[in-house]
Amino acid sequence: MALEITDATLEDVLKTDKLVVIDFWAEWCGPCKMVGPIIEELAKEYSEKAVIGKVDVDNNDEATSKYGIRNIPTTIFIKNGEIVDKIVGAGSKKVFAEKIEQHV
């Protein structure tokens, strides 16, 4: 299951040496509902290689602002504290998996 990341837990999540994948989403966002199940599947499949989580933009202004999220869904890929890749909008599971494989 994807980790629920909040403003309060973001810094702890980033302390890992694994790839961190964060899906910025909102309950009212249609495309986010398409990406959500993909993120959940990838969280299970890559649990040994990556930390995969979700940030609800309506409830976590600090995390959303920190990464300059303007459109949702936006998924960012962080390695060693730096953004190494980003997907804005919905995508297929294959696209997300390929991005993860590039950076793990």
Helices and strands as residue ranges (DSSP letters): E 3-4, H 10-13, E 19-25, H 30-45, E 50-56, H 61-66, E 74-79, E 82-88, H 93-103
